[in-house]
Amino acid sequence: MAPPMLLHETAEDTTVSGYFIPKSTRVWINAWAIGRDKSAWDEPEKFNPSRFLNEGMPDFKGSNFEFIPFGSGRRSCPGMQLGLYAVEMTVANLLHCFKWELPNGMKPSELDMNDVLGLTDPRAVQLVAVPSYRLNCPL
Ligand code: HEM
C-alpha cells in the first residue's frame, strides 16, 4: 500500500496556480493534506464516514481531486479494485468472526479516533477480540 505522499516528476515545463515548475522536477503530492483541506471539506478532522452518503460528495476513484487515496490520472493505482476487495474482505471477516470490546469497561465515547502515520500506534487502545460462537456443521 502506498503512503499518502504521491511522488511524481514533471515531464515538461508547466505552471500550476501561478507557480512555474520546470521539466524533471520531483513533485510530492500530499494526498493526506488534500483530504483534510478545510476549503473542500466540512469538519475535515471529524471521523464521519456517512458524509459520503450525501449527494454530490467526491468519490475515491481519481476524478475528484479533493479525495485521492488511489491517486489520479495515468499513474493512479492499478490495484484499486483488488485493494477495495481486500479491505472489505478483511474488515468483514474481522467483524464476522469476533466481537470487538473495549478493555476495562471503557466507553466508546472515550475512544481516541485520531490517526497517526505508520501501521501501529503505541498509544492506541488495544481492542479485545472475542471469537464469536460458531455452529459446528456436520461434514
Ligand atoms: C486499499 C489499497 C490500496 C491503496 C489505498 C493504494 C494506493 C495507491 C496510491 C495512492 C498510489 C500512487 C498513485 C500516484 O502516484 O498518483 C498507488 C500506486 C500503485 N499501486 Fe496501489 N493502492 C492499494 C492497493 C494496491 C494493490 C492491491 C496493488 C497491486 C496488487 C497496487 C499496485 C499499485 C501499483 C503497481 C502502483 C504504481 C502505479 C504507477 O506508478 O503507475 N495497489 N497505489
Backbone and ligand atoms as CSV (ligand in chain L), in Angstrom:
chain,resi,resn,atom,element,x,y,z
A,1,MET,N,N,0.842,-1.187,0.000
A,1,MET,CA,C,0.000,0.000,0.000
A,1,MET,C,C,0.885,1.248,0.000
A,2,ALA,N,N,0.499,2.251,-0.776
A,2,ALA,CA,C,1.337,3.446,-0.905
A,2,ALA,C,C,1.082,4.410,0.264
A,3,PRO,N,N,2.103,5.213,0.625
A,3,PRO,CA,C,1.894,6.225,1.667
A,3,PRO,C,C,1.082,7.385,1.104
A,4,PRO,N,N,0.601,8.307,1.976
A,4,PRO,CA,C,-0.233,9.399,1.454
A,4,PRO,C,C,0.532,10.462,0.682
A,5,MET,N,N,1.863,10.337,0.526
A,5,MET,CA,C,2.598,11.263,-0.325
A,5,MET,C,C,2.790,10.606,-1.684
A,6,LEU,N,N,2.248,11.229,-2.733
A,6,LEU,CA,C,2.384,10.663,-4.075
A,6,LEU,C,C,3.587,11.319,-4.748
A,7,LEU,N,N,4.529,10.516,-5.184
A,7,LEU,CA,C,5.771,11.042,-5.742
A,7,LEU,C,C,5.721,11.013,-7.262
A,8,HIS,N,N,5.869,12.180,-7.870
A,8,HIS,CA,C,5.821,12.271,-9.333
A,8,HIS,C,C,6.947,13.161,-9.829
A,9,GLU,N,N,7.142,13.159,-11.160
A,9,GLU,CA,C,8.157,14.023,-11.760
A,9,GLU,C,C,7.551,14.664,-12.999
A,10,THR,N,N,7.759,15.977,-13.165
A,10,THR,CA,C,7.139,16.656,-14.308
A,10,THR,C,C,7.823,16.237,-15.614
A,11,ALA,N,N,7.018,15.967,-16.632
A,11,ALA,CA,C,7.541,15.539,-17.931
A,11,ALA,C,C,7.931,16.742,-18.789
A,12,GLU,N,N,7.364,17.918,-18.462
A,12,GLU,CA,C,7.686,19.128,-19.225
A,12,GLU,C,C,7.493,20.358,-18.329
A,13,ASP,N,N,8.018,21.513,-18.790
A,13,ASP,CA,C,7.800,22.764,-18.056
A,13,ASP,C,C,6.301,23.005,-17.919
A,14,THR,N,N,5.886,23.466,-16.747
A,14,THR,CA,C,4.456,23.739,-16.591
A,14,THR,C,C,4.242,24.820,-15.530
A,15,THR,N,N,3.044,25.357,-15.476
A,15,THR,CA,C,2.699,26.343,-14.445
A,15,THR,C,C,1.436,25.867,-13.744
A,16,VAL,N,N,1.497,25.783,-12.410
A,16,VAL,CA,C,0.324,25.355,-11.636
A,16,VAL,C,C,0.035,26.442,-10.611
A,17,SER,N,N,-1.180,26.973,-10.623
A,17,SER,CA,C,-1.593,28.046,-9.705
A,17,SER,C,C,-0.566,29.175,-9.661
A,18,GLY,N,N,-0.021,29.534,-10.807
A,18,GLY,CA,C,0.923,30.648,-10.870
A,18,GLY,C,C,2.362,30.268,-10.550
A,19,TYR,N,N,2.603,29.042,-10.139
A,19,TYR,CA,C,3.972,28.605,-9.833
A,19,TYR,C,C,4.561,27.913,-11.065
A,20,PHE,N,N,5.725,28.409,-11.515
A,20,PHE,CA,C,6.395,27.766,-12.640
A,20,PHE,C,C,7.155,26.543,-12.134
A,21,ILE,N,N,6.934,25.415,-12.775
A,21,ILE,CA,C,7.619,24.178,-12.370
A,21,ILE,C,C,8.366,23.637,-13.587
A,22,PRO,N,N,9.715,23.674,-13.540
A,22,PRO,CA,C,10.463,23.220,-14.715
A,22,PRO,C,C,10.357,21.713,-14.936
A,23,LYS,N,N,10.657,21.305,-16.150
A,23,LYS,CA,C,10.688,19.884,-16.502
A,23,LYS,C,C,11.613,19.122,-15.544
A,24,SER,N,N,11.279,17.882,-15.262
A,24,SER,CA,C,12.077,16.970,-14.427
A,24,SER,C,C,12.130,17.361,-12.946
A,25,THR,N,N,11.141,18.144,-12.496
A,25,THR,CA,C,11.073,18.463,-11.063
A,25,THR,C,C,10.353,17.331,-10.347
A,26,ARG,N,N,10.930,16.902,-9.230
A,26,ARG,CA,C,10.213,15.902,-8.417
A,26,ARG,C,C,9.121,16.609,-7.623
A,27,VAL,N,N,7.911,16.141,-7.763
A,27,VAL,CA,C,6.762,16.771,-7.093
A,27,VAL,C,C,6.153,15.773,-6.118
A,28,TRP,N,N,5.994,16.209,-4.873
A,28,TRP,CA,C,5.321,15.369,-3.871
A,28,TRP,C,C,3.909,15.894,-3.704
A,29,ILE,N,N,2.936,15.046,-3.937
A,29,ILE,CA,C,1.541,15.456,-3.763
A,29,ILE,C,C,1.050,14.905,-2.432
A,30,ASN,N,N,0.681,15.826,-1.551
A,30,ASN,CA,C,0.311,15.408,-0.205
A,30,ASN,C,C,-1.185,15.065,-0.164
A,31,ALA,N,N,-1.493,13.803,-0.497
A,31,ALA,CA,C,-2.900,13.372,-0.551
A,31,ALA,C,C,-3.542,13.430,0.829
A,32,TRP,N,N,-2.737,13.253,1.855
A,32,TRP,CA,C,-3.242,13.323,3.233
A,32,TRP,C,C,-3.782,14.732,3.521
A,33,ALA,N,N,-2.969,15.759,3.174
A,33,ALA,CA,C,-3.384,17.144,3.440
A,33,ALA,C,C,-4.572,17.531,2.556
A,34,ILE,N,N,-4.586,17.062,1.318
A,34,ILE,CA,C,-5.696,17.371,0.401
A,34,ILE,C,C,-7.011,16.856,0.993
A,35,GLY,N,N,-6.966,15.674,1.580
A,35,GLY,CA,C,-8.170,15.086,2.169
A,35,GLY,C,C,-8.618,15.778,3.451
A,36,ARG,N,N,-7.802,16.695,3.958
A,36,ARG,CA,C,-8.153,17.431,5.178
A,36,ARG,C,C,-8.235,18.942,4.939
A,37,ASP,N,N,-8.383,19.319,3.672
A,37,ASP,CA,C,-8.417,20.729,3.312
A,37,ASP,C,C,-9.765,21.343,3.716
A,38,LYS,N,N,-9.694,22.362,4.570
A,38,LYS,CA,C,-10.928,22.994,5.089
A,38,LYS,C,C,-11.757,23.640,3.984
A,39,SER,N,N,-11.084,24.046,2.877
A,39,SER,CA,C,-11.856,24.696,1.810
A,39,SER,C,C,-12.633,23.667,0.985
A,40,ALA,N,N,-12.316,22.386,1.153
A,40,ALA,CA,C,-13.013,21.353,0.381
A,40,ALA,C,C,-13.941,20.501,1.247
A,41,TRP,N,N,-13.642,20.438,2.559
A,41,TRP,CA,C,-14.371,19.511,3.426
A,41,TRP,C,C,-14.987,20.225,4.617
A,42,ASP,N,N,-16.195,19.790,4.982
A,42,ASP,CA,C,-16.852,20.268,6.176
A,42,ASP,C,C,-16.309,19.449,7.351
A,43,GLU,N,N,-15.807,20.089,8.368
A,43,GLU,CA,C,-15.211,19.404,9.522
A,43,GLU,C,C,-14.271,18.274,9.087
A,44,PRO,N,N,-13.180,18.635,8.388
A,44,PRO,CA,C,-12.320,17.601,7.796
A,44,PRO,C,C,-11.696,16.643,8.807
A,45,GLU,N,N,-11.495,17.107,10.045
A,45,GLU,CA,C,-10.839,16.243,11.034
A,45,GLU,C,C,-11.800,15.251,11.686
A,46,LYS,N,N,-13.103,15.451,11.434
A,46,LYS,CA,C,-14.084,14.600,12.101
A,46,LYS,C,C,-14.223,13.261,11.372
A,47,PHE,N,N,-14.179,12.156,12.121
A,47,PHE,CA,C,-14.407,10.844,11.533
A,47,PHE,C,C,-15.899,10.709,11.278
A,48,ASN,N,N,-16.292,10.831,10.021
A,48,ASN,CA,C,-17.718,10.869,9.690
A,48,ASN,C,C,-17.938,10.178,8.344
A,49,PRO,N,N,-17.803,8.848,8.320
A,49,PRO,CA,C,-17.900,8.159,7.035
A,49,PRO,C,C,-19.226,8.376,6.320
A,50,SER,N,N,-20.298,8.648,7.087
A,50,SER,CA,C,-21.593,8.819,6.415
A,50,SER,C,C,-21.645,10.109,5.598
A,51,ARG,N,N,-20.640,10.979,5.710
A,51,ARG,CA,C,-20.612,12.167,4.859
A,51,ARG,C,C,-20.620,11.754,3.380
A,52,PHE,N,N,-20.091,10.567,3.087
A,52,PHE,CA,C,-20.011,10.134,1.689
A,52,PHE,C,C,-21.356,9.658,1.138
A,53,LEU,N,N,-22.355,9.537,2.028
A,53,LEU,CA,C,-23.688,9.160,1.552
A,53,LEU,C,C,-24.417,10.361,0.963
A,54,ASN,N,N,-23.943,11.566,1.305
A,54,ASN,CA,C,-24.610,12.776,0.784
A,54,ASN,C,C,-24.407,12.887,-0.728
A,55,GLU,N,N,-25.432,13.384,-1.381
A,55,GLU,CA,C,-25.360,13.510,-2.839
A,55,GLU,C,C,-24.255,14.480,-3.257
A,56,GLY,N,N,-23.555,14.168,-4.323
A,56,GLY,CA,C,-22.554,15.078,-4.870
A,56,GLY,C,C,-21.212,15.058,-4.159
A,57,MET,N,N,-21.066,14.153,-3.187
A,57,MET,CA,C,-19.769,14.093,-2.484
A,57,MET,C,C,-18.711,13.498,-3.416
A,58,PRO,N,N,-17.441,13.919,-3.249
A,58,PRO,CA,C,-16.379,13.357,-4.082
A,58,PRO,C,C,-16.263,11.846,-3.862
A,59,ASP,N,N,-15.980,11.107,-4.926
A,59,ASP,CA,C,-15.700,9.686,-4.710
A,59,ASP,C,C,-14.178,9.478,-4.772
A,60,PHE,N,N,-13.749,8.252,-4.569
A,60,PHE,CA,C,-12.327,7.996,-4.349
A,60,PHE,C,C,-11.589,7.501,-5.596
A,61,LYS,N,N,-12.258,7.527,-6.759
A,61,LYS,CA,C,-11.689,6.834,-7.907
A,61,LYS,C,C,-10.706,7.670,-8.732
A,62,GLY,N,N,-10.515,8.927,-8.336
A,62,GLY,CA,C,-9.482,9.717,-9.000
A,62,GLY,C,C,-9.985,10.873,-9.837
A,63,SER,N,N,-11.309,10.999,-9.971
A,63,SER,CA,C,-11.824,12.120,-10.775
A,63,SER,C,C,-12.078,13.361,-9.932
A,64,ASN,N,N,-12.141,13.192,-8.611
A,64,ASN,CA,C,-12.389,14.318,-7.711
A,64,ASN,C,C,-11.114,14.571,-6.920
A,65,PHE,N,N,-10.478,15.697,-7.194
A,65,PHE,CA,C,-9.149,15.920,-6.628
A,65,PHE,C,C,-9.158,16.208,-5.127
A,66,GLU,N,N,-10.344,16.381,-4.541
A,66,GLU,CA,C,-10.399,16.602,-3.081
A,66,GLU,C,C,-10.052,15.323,-2.322
A,67,PHE,N,N,-10.142,14.182,-3.000
A,67,PHE,CA,C,-10.040,12.901,-2.299
A,67,PHE,C,C,-9.370,11.891,-3.236
A,68,ILE,N,N,-8.063,11.677,-3.028
A,68,ILE,CA,C,-7.341,10.836,-3.982
A,68,ILE,C,C,-6.531,9.733,-3.275
A,69,PRO,N,N,-7.218,8.860,-2.525
A,69,PRO,CA,C,-6.484,7.808,-1.830
A,69,PRO,C,C,-5.775,6.843,-2.789
A,70,PHE,N,N,-6.221,6.777,-4.041
A,70,PHE,CA,C,-5.571,5.913,-5.026
A,70,PHE,C,C,-4.854,6.731,-6.098
A,71,GLY,N,N,-4.617,8.002,-5.841
A,71,GLY,CA,C,-4.003,8.862,-6.839
A,71,GLY,C,C,-5.002,9.226,-7.920
A,72,SER,N,N,-4.483,9.745,-9.037
A,72,SER,CA,C,-5.351,10.189,-10.116
A,72,SER,C,C,-4.574,10.146,-11.426
A,73,GLY,N,N,-5.298,9.985,-12.508
A,73,GLY,CA,C,-4.647,10.043,-13.826
A,73,GLY,C,C,-3.903,8.764,-14.177
A,74,ARG,N,N,-2.996,8.903,-15.137
A,74,ARG,CA,C,-2.361,7.706,-15.713
A,74,ARG,C,C,-1.527,6.914,-14.719
A,75,ARG,N,N,-1.004,7.565,-13.695
A,75,ARG,CA,C,-0.184,6.850,-12.720
A,75,ARG,C,C,-0.956,6.517,-11.456
A,76,SER,N,N,-2.263,6.524,-11.525
A,76,SER,CA,C,-3.033,6.156,-10.329
A,76,SER,C,C,-2.930,4.653,-10.107
A,77,CYS,N,N,-3.434,4.218,-8.987
A,77,CYS,CA,C,-3.219,2.835,-8.548
A,77,CYS,C,C,-3.931,1.812,-9.454
A,78,PRO,N,N,-3.160,0.901,-10.077
A,78,PRO,CA,C,-3.807,-0.119,-10.902
A,78,PRO,C,C,-4.420,-1.238,-10.058
A,79,GLY,N,N,-4.096,-1.253,-8.746
A,79,GLY,CA,C,-4.613,-2.321,-7.878
A,79,GLY,C,C,-5.838,-1.885,-7.093
A,80,MET,N,N,-6.478,-0.780,-7.532
A,80,MET,CA,C,-7.585,-0.218,-6.747
A,80,MET,C,C,-8.671,-1.260,-6.459
A,81,GLN,N,N,-9.147,-1.945,-7.479
A,81,GLN,CA,C,-10.251,-2.893,-7.261
A,81,GLN,C,C,-9.832,-3.998,-6.304
A,82,LEU,N,N,-8.629,-4.545,-6.517
A,82,LEU,CA,C,-8.147,-5.610,-5.632
A,82,LEU,C,C,-8.011,-5.086,-4.203
A,83,GLY,N,N,-7.483,-3.846,-4.084
A,83,GLY,CA,C,-7.334,-3.241,-2.768
A,83,GLY,C,C,-8.678,-3.097,-2.064
A,84,LEU,N,N,-9.687,-2.651,-2.817
A,84,LEU,CA,C,-11.014,-2.471,-2.221
A,84,LEU,C,C,-11.585,-3.801,-1.749
A,85,TYR,N,N,-11.456,-4.842,-2.574
A,85,TYR,CA,C,-11.948,-6.161,-2.166
A,85,TYR,C,C,-11.192,-6.662,-0.933
A,86,ALA,N,N,-9.880,-6.462,-0.945
A,86,ALA,CA,C,-9.056,-6.970,0.163
A,86,ALA,C,C,-9.451,-6.295,1.475
A,87,VAL,N,N,-9.644,-4.963,1.432
A,87,VAL,CA,C,-10.022,-4.245,2.653
A,87,VAL,C,C,-11.399,-4.705,3.125
A,88,GLU,N,N,-12.339,-4.826,2.162
A,88,GLU,CA,C,-13.709,-5.227,2.524
A,88,GLU,C,C,-13.725,-6.632,3.124
A,89,MET,N,N,-12.999,-7.549,2.481
A,89,MET,CA,C,-12.950,-8.933,2.972
A,89,MET,C,C,-12.340,-8.997,4.369
A,90,THR,N,N,-11.270,-8.259,4.565
A,90,THR,CA,C,-10.579,-8.287,5.851
A,90,THR,C,C,-11.483,-7.744,6.952
A,91,VAL,N,N,-12.076,-6.573,6.704
A,91,VAL,CA,C,-12.943,-5.966,7.725
A,91,VAL,C,C,-14.159,-6.862,7.973
A,92,ALA,N,N,-14.756,-7.413,6.881
A,92,ALA,CA,C,-15.937,-8.259,7.034
A,92,ALA,C,C,-15.604,-9.486,7.883
A,93,ASN,N,N,-14.443,-10.095,7.640
A,93,ASN,CA,C,-14.065,-11.277,8.410
A,93,ASN,C,C,-13.781,-10.943,9.869
A,94,LEU,N,N,-13.130,-9.816,10.086
A,94,LEU,CA,C,-12.842,-9.421,11.474
A,94,LEU,C,C,-14.138,-9.156,12.230
A,95,LEU,N,N,-15.117,-8.555,11.545
A,95,LEU,CA,C,-16.391,-8.273,12.210
A,95,LEU,C,C,-17.227,-9.537,12.375
A,96,HIS,N,N,-17.155,-10.426,11.383
A,96,HIS,CA,C,-17.965,-11.633,11.415
A,96,HIS,C,C,-17.473,-12.630,12.475
A,97,CYS,N,N,-16.182,-12.726,12.623
A,97,CYS,CA,C,-15.603,-13.793,13.450
A,97,CYS,C,C,-15.354,-13.378,14.897
A,98,PHE,N,N,-15.384,-12.084,15.165
A,98,PHE,CA,C,-15.073,-11.645,16.525
A,98,PHE,C,C,-16.077,-10.604,16.986
A,99,LYS,N,N,-16.257,-10.573,18.305
A,99,LYS,CA,C,-16.925,-9.418,18.912
A,99,LYS,C,C,-15.795,-8.518,19.379
A,100,TRP,N,N,-15.901,-7.237,19.086
A,100,TRP,CA,C,-14.820,-6.326,19.480
A,100,TRP,C,C,-15.250,-5.560,20.714
A,101,GLU,N,N,-14.434,-5.637,21.762
A,101,GLU,CA,C,-14.796,-4.978,23.011
A,101,GLU,C,C,-13.700,-4.029,23.455
A,102,LEU,N,N,-14.106,-3.002,24.161
A,102,LEU,CA,C,-13.120,-2.081,24.723
A,102,LEU,C,C,-12.649,-2.636,26.061
A,103,PRO,N,N,-11.381,-2.437,26.398
A,103,PRO,CA,C,-10.873,-3.017,27.633
A,103,PRO,C,C,-11.341,-2.263,28.878
A,104,ASN,N,N,-11.409,-2.965,29.972
A,104,ASN,CA,C,-11.618,-2.380,31.304
A,104,ASN,C,C,-12.837,-1.451,31.401
A,105,GLY,N,N,-13.948,-1.844,30.776
A,105,GLY,CA,C,-15.185,-1.069,30.903
A,105,GLY,C,C,-15.143,0.295,30.246
A,106,MET,N,N,-14.183,0.513,29.357
A,106,MET,CA,C,-14.071,1.813,28.686
A,106,MET,C,C,-15.293,2.041,27.796
A,107,LYS,N,N,-15.747,3.308,27.687
A,107,LYS,CA,C,-16.923,3.615,26.859
A,107,LYS,C,C,-16.479,3.984,25.431
A,108,PRO,N,N,-17.317,3.680,24.410
A,108,PRO,CA,C,-16.949,4.042,23.033
A,108,PRO,C,C,-16.638,5.533,22.897
A,109,SER,N,N,-17.366,6.382,23.656
A,109,SER,CA,C,-17.135,7.832,23.539
A,109,SER,C,C,-15.744,8.221,24.032
A,110,GLU,N,N,-15.109,7.331,24.816
A,110,GLU,CA,C,-13.767,7.650,25.330
A,110,GLU,C,C,-12.653,7.200,24.375
A,111,LEU,N,N,-13.051,6.538,23.286
A,111,LEU,CA,C,-12.050,6.007,22.359
A,111,LEU,C,C,-11.444,7.143,21.531
A,112,ASP,N,N,-10.131,7.207,21.477
A,112,ASP,CA,C,-9.439,8.229,20.702
A,112,ASP,C,C,-9.387,7.779,19.237
A,113,MET,N,N,-10.114,8.492,18.363
A,113,MET,CA,C,-10.191,8.090,16.956
A,113,MET,C,C,-9.153,8.814,16.090
A,114,ASN,N,N,-8.201,9.518,16.709
A,114,ASN,CA,C,-7.169,10.185,15.914
A,114,ASN,C,C,-6.309,9.153,15.199
A,115,ASP,N,N,-5.866,9.517,13.975
A,115,ASP,CA,C,-4.980,8.593,13.274
A,115,ASP,C,C,-3.548,9.100,13.353
A,116,VAL,N,N,-2.611,8.203,13.126
A,116,VAL,CA,C,-1.200,8.566,13.075
A,116,VAL,C,C,-0.598,7.866,11.859
A,117,LEU,N,N,0.536,8.386,11.393
A,117,LEU,CA,C,1.200,7.705,10.292
A,117,LEU,C,C,1.863,6.441,10.822
A,118,GLY,N,N,1.886,5.397,10.016
A,118,GLY,CA,C,2.501,4.147,10.444
A,118,GLY,C,C,1.451,3.081,10.642
A,119,LEU,N,N,1.890,1.860,10.786
A,119,LEU,CA,C,0.936,0.757,10.866
A,119,LEU,C,C,0.413,0.544,12.275
A,120,THR,N,N,1.224,0.833,13.300
A,120,THR,CA,C,0.745,0.648,14.658
A,120,THR,C,C,1.023,1.904,15.473
A,121,ASP,N,N,0.133,2.221,16.339
A,121,ASP,CA,C,0.309,3.379,17.201
A,121,ASP,C,C,0.480,2.865,18.629
A,122,PRO,N,N,1.672,3.055,19.215
A,122,PRO,CA,C,1.897,2.527,20.559
A,122,PRO,C,C,0.939,3.101,21.598
A,123,ARG,N,N,0.343,4.305,21.270
A,123,ARG,CA,C,-0.590,4.901,22.237
A,123,ARG,C,C,-2.001,4.358,22.063
A,124,ALA,N,N,-2.210,3.578,20.988
A,124,ALA,CA,C,-3.580,3.145,20.676
A,124,ALA,C,C,-4.114,2.198,21.734
A,125,VAL,N,N,-5.434,2.310,21.950
A,125,VAL,CA,C,-6.108,1.376,22.847
A,125,VAL,C,C,-6.111,0.006,22.183
A,126,GLN,N,N,-5.782,-1.024,22.930
A,126,GLN,CA,C,-5.813,-2.368,22.363
A,126,GLN,C,C,-7.238,-2.903,22.475
A,127,LEU,N,N,-7.909,-3.069,21.343
A,127,LEU,CA,C,-9.242,-3.661,21.366
A,127,LEU,C,C,-9.121,-5.144,21.705
A,128,VAL,N,N,-10.146,-5.672,22.373
A,128,VAL,CA,C,-10.136,-7.080,22.736
A,128,VAL,C,C,-11.017,-7.837,21.735
A,129,ALA,N,N,-10.418,-8.812,21.044
A,129,ALA,CA,C,-11.161,-9.598,20.056
A,129,ALA,C,C,-11.669,-10.870,20.716
A,130,VAL,N,N,-12.984,-11.003,20.794
A,130,VAL,CA,C,-13.579,-12.188,21.402
A,130,VAL,C,C,-14.168,-13.044,20.283
A,131,PRO,N,N,-13.625,-14.263,20.040
A,131,PRO,CA,C,-14.173,-15.078,18.954
A,131,PRO,C,C,-15.663,-15.296,19.160
A,132,SER,N,N,-16.457,-15.132,18.108
A,132,SER,CA,C,-17.900,-15.306,18.278
A,132,SER,C,C,-18.277,-16.774,18.093
A,133,TYR,N,N,-19.439,-17.128,18.655
A,133,TYR,CA,C,-19.892,-18.513,18.666
A,133,TYR,C,C,-20.117,-19.014,17.234
A,134,ARG,N,N,-19.686,-20.204,16.957
A,134,ARG,CA,C,-19.856,-20.801,15.628
A,134,ARG,C,C,-20.648,-22.096,15.743
A,135,LEU,N,N,-21.544,-22.337,14.787
A,135,LEU,CA,C,-22.221,-23.629,14.736
A,135,LEU,C,C,-21.254,-24.667,14.187
A,136,ASN,N,N,-21.254,-25.841,14.748
A,136,ASN,CA,C,-20.444,-26.912,14.177
A,136,ASN,C,C,-21.262,-27.610,13.103
A,137,CYS,N,N,-20.886,-27.469,11.858
A,137,CYS,CA,C,-21.641,-28.110,10.790
A,137,CYS,C,C,-21.105,-29.523,10.576
A,138,PRO,N,N,-21.988,-30.553,10.595
A,138,PRO,CA,C,-21.501,-31.900,10.327
A,138,PRO,C,C,-20.986,-32.010,8.895
A,139,LEU,N,N,-19.908,-32.743,8.688
A,139,LEU,CA,C,-19.344,-32.884,7.357
A,139,LEU,C,C,-20.230,-33.724,6.455
L,1,HEM,C1,C,-6.505,-0.058,-0.360
L,1,HEM,C2,C,-5.415,-0.427,-1.050
L,1,HEM,C3,C,-4.551,0.486,-1.886
L,1,HEM,C4,C,-4.377,1.837,-1.846
L,1,HEM,C5,C,-5.039,2.867,-0.903
L,1,HEM,C6,C,-3.421,2.184,-2.884
L,1,HEM,C7,C,-2.995,3.483,-3.184
L,1,HEM,C8,C,-2.083,3.798,-4.169
L,1,HEM,C9,C,-1.606,5.132,-4.447
L,1,HEM,C10,C,-2.023,6.403,-3.699
L,1,HEM,C11,C,-0.734,5.045,-5.471
L,1,HEM,C12,C,0.076,6.208,-6.097
L,1,HEM,C13,C,-0.715,6.902,-7.177
L,1,HEM,C14,C,0.001,8.135,-7.659
L,1,HEM,O1,O,1.219,8.250,-7.503
L,1,HEM,O2,O,-0.648,9.033,-8.232
L,1,HEM,C15,C,-0.640,3.649,-5.850
L,1,HEM,C16,C,0.144,3.189,-6.873
L,1,HEM,C17,C,0.269,1.860,-7.198
L,1,HEM,N1,N,-0.429,0.810,-6.650
L,1,HEM,FE1,FE,-1.780,0.920,-5.159
L,1,HEM,N2,N,-3.059,1.045,-3.535
L,1,HEM,C18,C,-3.715,-0.016,-2.963
L,1,HEM,C19,C,-3.649,-1.338,-3.353
L,1,HEM,C20,C,-2.867,-1.836,-4.374
L,1,HEM,C21,C,-2.822,-3.221,-4.773
L,1,HEM,C22,C,-3.662,-4.348,-4.141
L,1,HEM,C23,C,-1.922,-3.284,-5.810
L,1,HEM,C24,C,-1.458,-4.468,-6.617
L,1,HEM,C25,C,-1.880,-5.704,-6.444
L,1,HEM,C26,C,-1.415,-1.945,-6.047
L,1,HEM,C27,C,-0.490,-1.624,-7.002
L,1,HEM,C28,C,-0.029,-0.350,-7.263
L,1,HEM,C29,C,0.980,-0.020,-8.279
L,1,HEM,C30,C,1.714,-1.004,-9.198
L,1,HEM,C31,C,1.151,1.360,-8.238
L,1,HEM,C32,C,2.097,2.217,-9.100
L,1,HEM,C33,C,1.360,2.724,-10.347
L,1,HEM,C34,C,2.251,3.607,-11.206
L,1,HEM,O3,O,3.204,4.187,-10.669
L,1,HEM,O4,O,1.972,3.743,-12.406
L,1,HEM,N3,N,-2.017,-1.091,-5.160
L,1,HEM,N4,N,-1.480,2.920,-5.063
